[in-house]
Amino acid sequence: MIRPNARFWSLAALAALALCATSACKKSEPDSNDRGPAPPPEATGKKGVCAKGGGESGDKLTAKMFPRVSDDYCIDPNGDTRAYGAEAERSLEQVCTEELDGECEVYKAYGLERVVTLRYVDGKGSPGTVSARLSRFKTETGAYGFFTLRVIADADPAQTKPKKLDAGTQAVIGGSNANIWRGKHVLELAYNNEREAPDALRTSTARVLPPMAKAVGEKLPGDPVLPPPAAKLPADDRIEMGVSYVTTDLLDVAGVGPGAIGFHQKGDKRWRVVSIVRGDEAAAKDVMKTLKKLDSAKEVKGVLFDALTLARRVDEDAPLIGWVFGQSGANVIGIGDEEHVLSADQSADEAAKLNLSDEEKLSRLKALVAPPSE
């Protein structure tokens, strides 16, 4: 069965650990308070355990979503399916203490309402296992936001290099984890084999998880179409899987509301694109009015749409991030500097090599929001 505190890592965190293994880091490993208690050892599988078709999911609501067998792996016949939250015997408070490894408030922030966990084992008898956690959220945007958090978190996707996975919907693989989003659901798969060295673990992950992710991803309910703000992001020069969806106020500006962020790169130049979609033009204009109230905001003259520039710092020690925003119809688009490649002590010449110039930002913004006649 799934063990309490079975560990699921975000792909960004896993990649950051890999980078630390080959470069100088402040800490040799993550803080134990961030990781949660270490899980007990996995039980070694038995050869032929899948011979009778494997076990079955004990959760009637989601049983059809999980294949009993995926290549050499099957649902553990001796395992236990656990369901928490809505329409389940266990409460969400129980999932917080038994499964979520100190991340309960993170899940809840995106509207978590139900969780199902189970385990796959290797029918060939190796100690390899796959822990599966299927989370259902109250809204599609909440689920998608959580998915992008798992992929990006606070890391730089140009460094962590999340890899797109074919699963009939949005999916990504990295380290020993895979994450799949569709509709209101996010599936997290974590491969583990304590007898495998890191290179062998990655090879096994790349073999075991993709077919399992595809089998479940294609059966998850809901539409795989992206939320409108994410769908509006330009694909040109965007880093693979380089999208983050914020369900609260973008840029931490009260009143701006939710939206999507795209991470882009061309040569040495890096930038972000923000996409905000409101119900109508009037609501989009209200977003621009909110941005114009910021101290650094300045109106852009000489364009055929409402536009402004502004500059923001995450904190006092952070670099100044320049933005240009424009509004057309129900859409607000912003193009800004990439904070991951900047620092407060950089010279203007050093920063210029990495940033788009104001003219380049405005040119790209025009292509995204200007009327066709411009």
C-alpha positions in Angstrom: 0.0 0.0 0.0 1.0 3.7 -0.2 3.1 4.6 2.8 2.4 7.6 4.9 4.6 10.5 3.8 5.5 8.9 0.4 7.5 11.7 -1.1 6.5 13.5 -4.3 8.9 16.2 -5.4 8.2 19.0 -7.9 10.1 18.6 -11.1 11.7 22.0 -10.5 12.9 20.9 -7.1 14.3 17.6 -8.5 16.1 19.4 -11.2 17.5 21.9 -8.7 18.9 19.0 -6.7 20.5 17.6 -9.8 22.1 21.0 -10.6 23.4 21.2 -7.0 25.1 17.8 -7.5 27.3 19.3 -10.2 27.8 22.8 -9.0 28.3 24.8 -5.8 25.2 25.1 -3.6 24.7 26.7 -0.3 23.4 23.4 1.1 24.4 19.9 0.1 20.8 18.7 0.4 17.3 20.2 1.0 16.4 21.3 4.5 14.8 18.4 6.4 11.9 20.8 7.3 11.1 21.2 3.6 11.3 17.5 2.8 9.3 16.0 5.6 10.1 12.8 7.4 11.9 10.1 5.4 9.6 7.3 4.3 10.3 3.7 5.4 12.0 1.3 2.9 10.0 -0.1 0.1 9.1 -3.7 0.2 10.8 -5.9 -2.4 8.4 -7.0 -5.1 7.9 -10.7 -5.9 8.3 -12.2 -9.4 4.9 -13.0 -10.9 3.0 -10.7 -8.7 1.2 -9.4 -11.8 0.5 -12.8 -13.3 -3.2 -12.7 -12.5 -3.7 -9.2 -13.9 -2.6 -7.2 -10.9 -4.7 -5.6 -8.2 -7.5 -3.1 -8.6 -8.1 0.4 -7.4 -10.4 0.3 -4.3 -11.9 3.7 -5.1 -15.0 3.2 -7.2 -15.0 6.9 -8.3 -11.6 6.7 -10.0 -11.0 3.0 -10.5 -11.6 3.1 -14.3 -8.9 5.8 -14.6 -6.1 3.5 -13.4 -5.0 0.6 -15.6 -4.5 -2.6 -13.6 -1.4 -3.3 -15.7 1.1 -1.0 -17.3 3.9 -2.9 -19.2 5.7 -4.9 -16.5 4.0 -3.0 -13.6 0.6 -3.6 -12.0 -1.5 -2.2 -9.2 -0.1 -3.9 -6.1 -2.5 -6.8 -5.4 -1.5 -6.6 -1.7 -1.7 -2.9 -1.6 -4.3 -0.4 -0.3 -6.1 2.3 -2.2 -6.7 5.4 0.0 -9.3 8.1 -0.9 -9.6 11.4 1.0 -12.0 14.3 0.9 -15.2 14.6 -1.0 -17.1 11.3 -1.5 -14.4 9.4 0.5 -14.2 7.7 3.9 -11.1 9.6 4.9 -11.1 13.4 5.4 -8.8 16.0 3.9 -7.3 16.6 7.3 -6.2 12.9 7.3 -4.6 13.3 3.9 -2.6 16.2 5.3 -1.1 14.1 8.0 -0.8 10.8 6.1 0.1 11.7 2.6 1.0 15.3 1.8 4.4 15.5 3.5 3.9 19.0 5.0 2.5 20.5 1.7 -1.2 20.4 2.7 -1.6 24.2 2.7 -0.1 24.4 -0.8 -2.6 21.9 -2.2 -5.5 23.6 -0.4 -4.5 27.0 -1.7 -5.3 25.7 -5.2 -8.7 24.3 -4.1 -8.0 20.7 -3.3 -11.1 18.7 -2.6 -10.2 15.0 -3.1 -7.1 12.7 -3.2 -6.6 9.1 -4.2 -3.4 7.2 -3.7 -2.3 3.7 -4.7 0.9 1.9 -5.7 2.2 -0.1 -8.7 4.8 -2.9 -8.3 7.1 -4.6 -10.7 5.8 -7.9 -12.0 9.4 -9.1 -12.7 10.2 -9.0 -9.0 12.5 -5.9 -8.7 11.9 -3.5 -5.8 10.8 -0.9 -8.3 7.5 0.8 -7.4 5.4 3.7 -8.6 3.4 5.8 -6.1 0.4 7.4 -7.8 -1.4 10.3 -6.3 -4.5 11.7 -8.1 -5.7 15.0 -6.8 -9.0 16.6 -7.7 -9.4 20.4 -7.4 -12.6 22.5 -7.2 -11.8 24.2 -10.6 -9.9 23.5 -13.8 -7.8 26.6 -13.3 -6.9 25.6 -9.7 -5.8 22.2 -11.0 -3.8 23.8 -13.8 -2.2 26.3 -11.5 -1.1 23.5 -9.2 0.3 21.5 -12.2 2.4 24.5 -13.3 3.6 24.9 -9.7 4.8 21.3 -9.8 6.6 22.0 -13.1 8.1 25.4 -12.5 7.8 26.3 -8.8 10.3 29.2 -8.2 12.9 27.7 -10.4 14.2 28.8 -13.9 12.8 26.4 -16.5 15.8 27.2 -18.7 18.0 25.5 -16.1 15.6 22.8 -14.8 14.6 21.9 -18.4 11.2 20.3 -17.8 10.5 17.7 -20.5 7.1 17.4 -22.2 5.4 14.0 -22.0 2.9 12.5 -24.4 -0.1 11.7 -22.2 -3.1 13.0 -24.2 -3.0 16.2 -22.2 -0.5 18.5 -20.5 2.2 16.3 -18.9 5.9 16.6 -17.9 8.6 14.2 -16.7 11.8 15.0 -14.8 14.0 13.3 -12.2 12.0 10.3 -11.0 8.6 12.0 -11.2 5.9 12.7 -13.8 3.0 15.1 -13.5 -0.2 15.1 -15.6 -3.0 17.7 -15.7 -6.4 17.4 -17.2 -9.6 19.2 -16.2 -9.9 19.3 -12.5 -7.3 16.5 -11.9 -3.5 16.4 -11.4 -1.8 13.0 -11.4 1.6 12.7 -9.7 3.7 9.6 -10.4 6.8 8.9 -8.4 9.2 6.0 -9.4 11.4 4.5 -6.7 13.9 1.7 -6.5 16.4 1.9 -3.7 18.7 -0.6 -5.4 19.3 1.6 -8.4 22.1 4.2 -8.7 21.0 7.7 -9.9 21.7 7.0 -13.6 19.8 3.7 -13.5 17.0 5.4 -11.7 16.6 8.0 -14.4 16.7 5.3 -17.1 14.0 3.3 -15.3 11.9 6.3 -14.8 12.0 7.2 -18.5 10.9 3.6 -19.3 8.3 3.0 -16.6 6.4 6.3 -16.2 5.5 7.5 -19.7 3.2 4.5 -20.7 1.6 4.7 -17.2 1.1 8.5 -17.5 -0.4 8.2 -21.0 -2.8 5.4 -19.9 -4.2 7.4 -17.0 -3.9 10.8 -18.8 -6.2 9.7 -21.6 -8.8 8.5 -19.2 -8.9 11.5 -16.9 -12.2 13.4 -17.2 -12.4 17.0 -18.5 -11.1 19.0 -21.4 -7.4 19.3 -21.9 -7.7 22.7 -23.4 -5.6 25.3 -21.5 -7.2 28.1 -19.5 -7.7 31.2 -21.8 -4.8 33.2 -20.3 -2.4 30.3 -20.9 -3.8 29.7 -24.4 -3.2 33.3 -25.3 0.6 33.2 -24.5 2.7 33.3 -27.6 4.5 30.1 -28.4 7.4 31.7 -30.3 10.7 31.4 -28.4 9.0 30.0 -25.3 11.0 27.5 -23.2 9.5 24.0 -23.4 6.8 23.7 -20.6 7.7 27.2 -19.6 4.3 28.3 -18.4 3.2 29.2 -14.9 -0.5 29.9 -14.0 -1.1 32.2 -11.0 -4.6 31.9 -9.4 -4.2 34.9 -7.2 -3.0 38.4 -8.2 -0.2 38.5 -10.8 2.9 40.4 -9.8 1.4 40.6 -6.3 -0.6 43.6 -7.4 -3.9 43.7 -5.6 -6.8 43.8 -8.1 -4.9 42.5 -11.1 -6.3 39.0 -10.7 -5.2 35.6 -12.1 -3.3 35.0 -15.3 -0.5 33.1 -17.0 3.2 33.7 -17.3 5.3 32.5 -20.2 9.1 32.1 -20.0 11.0 33.0 -23.2 14.5 32.9 -24.5 16.2 33.8 -27.8 20.0 33.6 -27.8 21.2 35.3 -24.6 18.0 37.4 -24.3 15.4 36.3 -21.7 12.0 37.7 -21.0 8.6 36.9 -19.6 5.1 37.3 -21.1 2.1 37.9 -18.9 -1.4 37.1 -20.2 -4.6 38.2 -18.4 -8.0 37.5 -19.9 -11.1 39.1 -18.4 -14.8 38.6 -19.1 -15.1 41.7 -21.3 -13.3 44.8 -22.4 -14.4 46.9 -19.5 -13.0 44.4 -17.0 -9.7 44.4 -18.9 -9.6 48.2 -18.8 -10.0 48.0 -15.0 -6.9 45.9 -14.9 -5.0 48.6 -16.7 -6.4 51.2 -14.4 -5.1 49.2 -11.4 -1.6 49.0 -13.0 -1.6 52.7 -13.8 -2.0 53.5 -10.1 1.4 52.0 -9.3 4.1 54.6 -8.5 6.3 53.6 -11.4 3.6 53.4 -14.1 3.9 55.7 -17.1 1.6 55.9 -20.1 3.0 54.9 -23.5 2.2 57.4 -26.2 2.0 56.9 -30.0 0.4 53.4 -30.1 -3.1 52.5 -31.1 -4.0 50.7 -27.9 -3.8 51.5 -24.2 -0.3 50.8 -23.0 2.0 51.6 -20.0 5.4 50.9 -18.6 6.3 50.1 -15.0 9.1 48.7 -12.9 8.8 46.4 -9.9 11.1 44.8 -7.3 10.3 41.5 -5.5 12.1 42.9 -2.5 14.7 45.5 -1.6 17.6 43.3 -2.5 16.1 42.2 -5.9 16.8 43.7 -9.3 14.4 46.2 -10.8 12.2 44.4 -13.4 10.9 46.5 -16.2 7.5 45.8 -17.8 5.4 47.1 -20.7 1.7 46.3 -20.7 -1.0 46.7 -23.3 -4.8 46.1 -23.5 -6.9 45.1 -26.4 -10.5 43.9 -26.0 -10.7 41.5 -23.0 -7.0 40.8 -23.0 -4.1 42.4 -21.2 -0.6 41.4 -22.2 2.7 42.3 -20.4 6.3 41.8 -21.5 9.0 42.0 -18.8 12.5 41.2 -17.8 13.5 37.7 -16.6 14.5 38.0 -13.0 16.3 34.7 -12.9 19.2 36.1 -15.0 19.4 39.5 -13.3 20.9 40.6 -10.0 20.9 43.9 -8.1 24.6 44.4 -8.4 24.8 44.0 -12.2 25.9 46.9 -14.3 23.5 48.4 -16.9 25.7 47.0 -19.7 25.6 43.5 -18.2 21.8 43.6 -17.8 21.3 44.9 -21.3 22.9 41.8 -22.8 20.3 39.7 -21.1 17.2 41.9 -21.3 15.0 43.1 -24.2 15.3 46.8 -24.7 12.3 49.0 -24.2 11.9 49.2 -28.0 12.1 45.4 -28.3 9.5 44.9 -25.6 7.1 47.4 -27.3 7.6 45.8 -30.7 6.7 42.4 -29.4 3.8 43.8 -27.5 2.4 45.5 -30.6 2.5 42.1 -32.4 0.4 40.6 -29.6 -2.2 43.2 -28.9 -2.3 45.8 -31.6 -5.2 45.9 -34.1 -4.3 44.2 -37.5 -4.2 47.6 -39.2 -1.2 48.8 -37.1 
